[in-house]
Amino acid sequence: MKKIVVKIGSSVIAPTGKLEQKLVEGFVSDILSAQMQSCKVILVTSGAIAAGADALGLKKKPASPHSLMAIASLGQIILMDAYKSAFSKHGAKCAQILLTWDDFDIRRRFLNARSTIETLLSMGITPVINENDAVSSEEIKFGDNDRLCALVGDLIGSDKVIILSDVAGLLDETGQIKKTVEKIDSKIYKLVKTKSGKFTSGGMYTKLQAAQIATASGATLFIASGKEKDVISRIVRGEAPGTRFLPAVKIEKARKRWIAFSKKIKGKICIDDGARDAVINRGKSLLCVGILNIEGDFKRKDSVCLVDKSGNILGCGLAEYSCDELKDSKNKKLQKEVIHRDNFVIKK
C-alpha cells in the first residue's frame, strides 16, 4: 500500500493567527478520503505556536527562545485536541509523534521512529507529527516543518510528499505557477521570493530544500494551496495542482540518503587536490595523508563535510575518528580510513 506524507502549514489552518477547527476538520476529512484510495497518510502539521499564542492573547511571536518553547508546549495540546476531535467525528484515530533532529541523526532513534510510524499505520491510526518545539534547542531544531516532512517521507519510503501552504506553488519569472520541475538547480532557487508571517517559519526556500530531499528519495513532491477543495485526495487520484517536483533519475541507497539528509553536519575537513581526485573521481576512501585542515567539534561516526582548497563543498560522510584524534595524527599513522567510501555521499 502506498504511503503519502502531507504537511499542513500554520498559514493554512491558522490564517489569522488563530487555529480554526473547521479548517482542521476539512483537511482531516480529505485525508480520510485519500486513505480510502489504497494509501496510508502520515500528517506533519504546524500550528502549535499559533495555537499557544492565541490562547495567551499574543499578537506576535515572541523573540525569546524559551518563551517560544513554553508557548509551543501549551499550543501542542490545543493542536492535538483539534485533530483528535476531527478524526473522532469519522470514527477514526490519530496519534501524536514529536520529533527533533536527534531522532534522525542517531541511527537507533531513526529506526525506532520508523518502526513506530509503521506500527501505527498497520493499526489503522494516522500519525500526526510535529517538531518537539518544547525541548528543541538550536542544536537540534529543524527550524521548519518543510524539511521535517521530507525527512519523514524518506524515513518511511513515501511515494508522494504534499506540502500545503497559502501559496499555490512555485512562481516562474512571469509570475505564473510553474507546473512541473524536473531538476532543482540554481535557476529554480533564483525564483524564490522572501516572505514571512507572524507565527510561521520557512517560506519557498525551505520548500525547495524539502523538494530536494523528497525527490532524491524517489518521491514526487507537490507544493499546492491549502485553500483548494479536496486537494489531498485529488493528488492521490492523479491530479497535479500547484507545482510538481519529479523524482530524481538516480536514487541513492537508504543508508547514503540517511547520511546525506538526516545526519547533522558537525564539522569540516579540507583536503588537497590528490585526495579530492581520489574521493570524487576514483571512488576511493579518504586517508589521513590528504587532509589539510580540520574544523568543528565532532566525534567518531559524526557527519562531516569535505571541502577542497577553495572551500567548495564536495560532499559529506561519517568520520571514523574524532576531531581530536585527527588533529593529533600528524605524528602517527592512523590504522584505517578517515571516511570510508561506503559512508561518503558526493554533493549533487
C-alpha positions as CSV (number, residue, x, y, z in Angstrom):
1,M,0.0,0.0,0.0
2,K,1.3,3.4,-1.0
3,K,2.4,5.9,1.7
4,I,1.9,9.7,1.5
5,V,3.2,12.4,3.7
6,V,1.1,15.6,4.0
7,K,2.4,18.7,5.6
8,I,-0.1,21.4,6.6
9,G,1.4,24.8,7.4
10,S,0.3,27.3,10.1
11,S,-0.8,29.7,7.4
12,V,-3.4,27.1,6.2
13,I,-5.1,26.1,9.5
14,A,-4.4,29.4,11.4
15,P,-4.6,32.0,8.6
16,T,-5.4,34.8,11.0
17,G,-3.1,33.6,13.8
18,K,-5.9,31.6,15.4
19,L,-6.4,27.8,14.9
20,E,-9.6,27.3,13.0
21,Q,-11.4,24.0,13.9
22,K,-13.4,24.0,10.7
23,L,-10.3,24.1,8.6
24,V,-8.7,21.2,10.6
25,E,-11.9,19.2,10.1
26,G,-11.8,19.8,6.4
27,F,-8.3,18.5,6.0
28,V,-8.9,15.5,8.2
29,S,-12.0,14.6,6.0
30,D,-9.8,15.0,2.9
31,I,-7.1,12.8,4.5
32,L,-9.6,10.0,5.3
33,S,-10.9,10.2,1.7
34,A,-7.4,9.8,0.4
35,Q,-6.9,6.8,2.6
36,M,-9.9,5.2,1.0
37,Q,-7.9,5.1,-2.2
38,S,-5.5,2.4,-1.1
39,C,-2.9,4.6,0.6
40,K,-1.7,5.4,4.1
41,V,-1.3,9.1,5.1
42,I,1.2,10.5,7.6
43,L,0.4,14.0,8.6
44,V,3.1,16.6,9.5
45,T,1.4,19.7,11.0
46,S,2.4,23.1,12.1
47,G,0.3,25.3,14.3
48,A,1.4,24.7,17.9
49,I,2.9,28.2,18.4
50,A,0.0,29.9,16.7
51,A,-2.5,28.0,18.9
52,G,-0.5,28.7,22.1
53,A,0.0,32.4,21.3
54,D,-3.8,32.7,20.6
55,A,-4.6,31.1,23.9
56,L,-2.4,33.7,25.7
57,G,-3.8,36.6,23.7
58,L,-0.4,37.3,22.0
59,K,-0.5,39.3,18.7
60,K,3.0,38.3,17.5
61,K,5.6,35.6,18.1
62,P,8.0,36.4,21.0
63,A,11.7,36.6,20.3
64,S,12.8,34.7,23.4
65,P,13.6,31.0,22.5
66,H,12.3,29.8,25.9
67,S,9.1,31.8,25.6
68,L,8.5,30.1,22.2
69,M,9.2,26.7,23.8
70,A,6.6,27.4,26.5
71,I,4.0,28.7,24.0
72,A,4.6,25.6,21.8
73,S,4.1,23.2,24.8
74,L,0.8,24.9,25.5
75,G,-0.3,25.1,21.9
76,Q,0.6,21.5,21.2
77,I,-2.2,20.2,23.4
78,I,-4.7,22.6,21.7
79,L,-3.5,21.5,18.3
80,M,-3.7,17.7,19.0
81,D,-7.1,18.2,20.7
82,A,-8.3,19.8,17.4
83,Y,-7.1,16.9,15.3
84,K,-8.4,14.2,17.8
85,S,-11.8,15.8,17.7
86,A,-11.8,16.0,13.9
87,F,-10.7,12.3,13.5
88,S,-13.2,11.2,16.1
89,K,-16.1,12.6,14.1
90,H,-15.4,10.0,11.5
91,G,-14.8,7.2,14.0
92,A,-11.0,7.3,13.2
93,K,-8.0,7.7,15.5
94,C,-4.8,9.7,15.3
95,A,-1.6,9.6,17.4
96,Q,0.9,12.3,18.2
97,I,4.7,11.9,17.4
98,L,7.0,14.7,18.4
99,L,10.5,14.7,16.8
100,T,13.8,16.5,16.9
101,W,16.8,16.3,14.6
102,D,18.4,13.9,17.1
103,D,15.7,11.4,16.1
104,F,17.1,11.4,12.6
105,D,20.7,12.0,13.4
106,I,21.1,9.0,15.8
107,R,20.6,5.8,13.7
108,R,18.9,3.8,16.5
109,R,16.4,6.5,17.1
110,F,15.9,6.9,13.4
111,L,14.9,3.2,13.1
112,N,12.7,3.4,16.2
113,A,10.8,6.3,14.8
114,R,10.2,4.4,11.5
115,S,9.0,1.3,13.4
116,T,6.6,3.4,15.5
117,I,5.1,5.1,12.4
118,E,4.8,1.8,10.5
119,T,3.1,0.1,13.5
120,L,0.6,3.0,13.8
121,L,-0.2,2.7,10.1
122,S,-0.7,-1.1,10.4
123,M,-3.2,-0.4,13.2
124,G,-5.2,2.0,11.1
125,I,-4.1,5.0,13.1
126,T,-3.0,8.2,11.4
127,P,0.4,9.5,12.8
128,V,0.3,13.3,13.4
129,I,3.9,14.6,13.5
130,N,5.3,17.9,14.7
131,E,8.7,19.2,15.7
132,N,9.2,18.9,19.5
133,D,9.4,22.7,19.9
134,A,9.1,22.5,23.7
135,V,12.6,21.0,24.1
136,S,14.3,21.7,20.8
137,S,17.4,23.9,21.3
138,E,19.1,25.5,18.3
139,E,21.4,22.5,18.0
140,I,18.6,20.0,17.4
141,K,16.0,22.1,15.7
142,F,14.7,21.7,12.1
143,G,13.5,25.3,12.1
144,D,10.5,24.5,10.0
145,N,8.3,21.6,9.1
146,D,9.0,21.6,5.4
147,R,12.3,19.8,5.9
148,L,10.8,17.6,8.6
149,C,8.1,16.4,6.2
150,A,10.6,15.5,3.6
151,L,12.8,13.6,6.1
152,V,9.7,11.7,7.3
153,G,8.9,10.8,3.7
154,D,12.4,9.4,3.3
155,L,12.1,7.7,6.7
156,I,9.0,5.7,5.7
157,G,9.6,5.4,1.9
158,S,6.7,7.6,0.8
159,D,5.6,7.7,-2.8
160,K,4.4,11.3,-2.6
161,V,5.0,14.3,-0.3
162,I,2.4,17.0,-0.3
163,I,3.2,20.5,1.1
164,L,0.0,22.6,1.6
165,S,0.6,26.3,2.1
166,D,-1.0,29.7,1.5
167,V,0.7,29.8,-1.9
168,A,-0.5,27.8,-4.9
169,G,3.0,26.7,-6.0
170,L,6.4,28.0,-7.2
171,L,6.1,31.1,-9.4
172,D,8.2,31.4,-12.6
173,E,9.8,34.6,-14.0
174,T,6.4,35.7,-15.4
175,G,4.5,35.2,-12.1
176,Q,2.7,32.1,-13.3
177,I,2.6,28.8,-11.4
178,K,5.4,26.5,-12.6
179,K,3.6,23.2,-13.1
180,T,6.5,20.8,-13.3
181,V,10.1,20.9,-12.1
182,E,12.4,18.1,-13.3
183,K,15.6,19.2,-11.6
184,I,16.1,21.6,-8.7
185,D,19.2,23.8,-9.6
186,S,20.4,27.3,-9.1
187,K,17.9,28.6,-11.7
188,I,15.0,27.2,-9.6
189,Y,16.3,28.7,-6.4
190,K,16.5,32.1,-8.1
191,L,12.7,32.1,-8.4
192,V,12.3,32.2,-4.6
193,K,10.8,35.4,-3.1
194,T,11.1,36.1,0.6
195,K,8.0,36.0,2.7
196,S,7.4,35.9,6.5
197,G,4.4,35.8,8.8
198,K,3.6,36.4,12.4
199,F,3.5,32.8,13.5
200,T,5.1,31.0,10.5
201,S,8.6,30.0,9.5
202,G,10.2,28.8,6.4
203,G,8.9,30.0,3.0
204,M,9.5,28.8,-0.5
205,Y,13.2,28.4,0.1
206,T,12.7,25.7,2.7
207,K,10.1,24.1,0.5
208,L,12.7,23.7,-2.3
209,Q,15.1,22.2,0.2
210,A,12.3,19.8,1.2
211,A,11.8,19.0,-2.5
212,Q,15.4,18.2,-3.0
213,I,15.3,15.6,-0.1
214,A,12.0,14.1,-1.2
215,T,12.9,13.8,-4.9
216,A,16.3,12.4,-4.1
217,S,14.5,9.7,-2.0
218,G,12.3,8.7,-5.1
219,A,9.2,10.6,-4.1
220,T,7.2,13.1,-6.1
221,L,6.7,16.3,-4.1
222,F,3.8,18.7,-4.6
223,I,3.5,22.3,-3.4
224,A,-0.1,23.3,-3.5
225,S,-2.6,25.7,-2.0
226,G,-4.4,24.5,1.1
227,K,-7.4,26.6,0.1
228,E,-8.2,24.3,-2.8
229,K,-11.1,21.9,-2.1
230,D,-10.1,18.2,-1.6
231,V,-6.6,18.9,-2.7
232,I,-5.1,15.8,-1.0
233,S,-7.5,13.2,-2.4
234,R,-7.2,14.9,-5.8
235,I,-3.5,14.5,-5.9
236,V,-3.9,10.9,-4.8
237,R,-6.2,10.3,-7.7
238,G,-3.5,11.6,-10.1
239,E,-4.2,15.3,-10.4
240,A,-1.3,17.8,-10.2
241,P,-2.4,21.1,-8.7
242,G,0.3,23.6,-7.9
243,T,3.9,22.7,-8.6
244,R,5.0,19.1,-9.1
245,F,8.7,18.1,-8.5
246,L,9.6,14.9,-10.2
247,P,11.7,12.1,-8.5
248,A,15.5,12.1,-9.2
249,V,16.7,9.8,-12.0
250,K,19.2,8.2,-9.7
251,I,18.2,7.2,-6.2
252,E,20.9,6.6,-3.6
253,K,20.7,3.7,-1.2
254,A,18.8,4.3,2.0
255,R,21.9,4.4,4.2
256,K,23.5,7.0,2.0
257,R,20.4,9.1,2.0
258,W,20.4,9.0,5.8
259,I,24.0,10.3,5.8
260,A,23.2,13.0,3.2
261,F,20.0,14.3,4.7
262,S,19.3,13.1,8.2
263,K,22.8,13.3,9.8
264,K,23.6,16.8,11.1
265,I,26.9,18.1,9.9
266,K,29.2,18.5,12.9
267,G,32.5,19.5,11.3
268,K,34.5,20.3,8.1
269,I,37.6,18.6,6.6
270,C,39.6,20.4,4.0
271,I,41.5,18.1,1.6
272,D,44.2,18.5,-1.0
273,D,43.9,18.0,-4.8
274,G,45.2,14.5,-4.7
275,A,42.6,13.4,-2.1
276,R,39.9,15.3,-4.0
277,D,40.6,13.3,-7.1
278,A,40.8,10.0,-5.2
279,V,37.5,10.5,-3.4
280,I,35.4,12.3,-6.1
281,N,36.7,10.8,-9.4
282,R,38.1,7.4,-8.4
283,G,35.6,6.4,-5.6
284,K,38.3,5.9,-3.0
285,S,38.2,6.4,0.8
286,L,39.7,9.5,2.4
287,L,43.0,8.9,4.0
288,C,44.7,11.0,6.7
289,V,47.6,12.0,4.3
290,G,45.2,14.1,2.2
291,I,43.9,16.3,5.0
292,L,44.9,20.0,5.0
293,N,42.7,21.4,7.8
294,I,40.0,20.3,10.3
295,E,37.2,22.5,11.7
296,G,34.4,21.8,14.2
297,D,34.0,19.6,17.2
298,F,33.0,16.1,16.1
299,K,33.1,12.6,17.4
300,R,33.6,9.2,15.7
301,K,30.7,8.4,13.4
302,D,29.5,12.1,13.3
303,S,28.9,13.5,9.9
304,V,31.4,16.0,8.4
305,C,31.5,17.8,5.1
306,L,34.6,17.6,2.8
307,V,35.8,20.8,1.1
308,D,38.6,21.5,-1.4
309,K,41.2,24.1,-1.0
310,S,38.9,26.8,-2.5
311,G,36.2,25.9,0.1
312,N,33.9,24.2,-2.4
313,I,31.7,21.5,-0.7
314,L,32.4,18.1,-2.2
315,G,30.1,16.0,-0.1
316,C,29.6,14.6,3.4
317,G,30.4,11.4,5.2
318,L,30.8,9.6,8.5
319,A,34.2,10.3,10.3
320,E,36.0,7.2,11.6
321,Y,37.9,9.4,14.0
322,S,37.1,12.3,16.3
323,C,38.4,15.8,15.5
324,D,40.9,15.4,18.4
325,E,42.3,12.1,17.1
326,L,42.7,13.6,13.6
327,K,44.4,16.7,14.9
328,D,46.9,14.5,16.9
329,S,47.5,12.2,13.9
330,K,50.3,14.2,12.3
331,N,52.9,12.3,14.3
332,K,51.3,8.9,14.0
333,K,49.8,6.7,11.2
334,L,46.1,6.1,11.6
335,Q,45.1,2.4,11.1
336,K,42.1,2.9,8.9
337,E,40.3,5.4,6.5
338,V,39.2,8.7,7.9
339,I,36.0,8.4,5.8
340,H,35.2,5.1,4.1
341,R,33.8,5.4,0.6
342,D,30.7,3.5,1.6
343,N,30.0,6.2,4.1
344,F,30.5,9.1,1.8
345,V,27.9,10.9,-0.4
346,I,29.1,13.3,-3.2
347,K,27.2,16.6,-3.4
348,K,25.0,16.7,-6.5
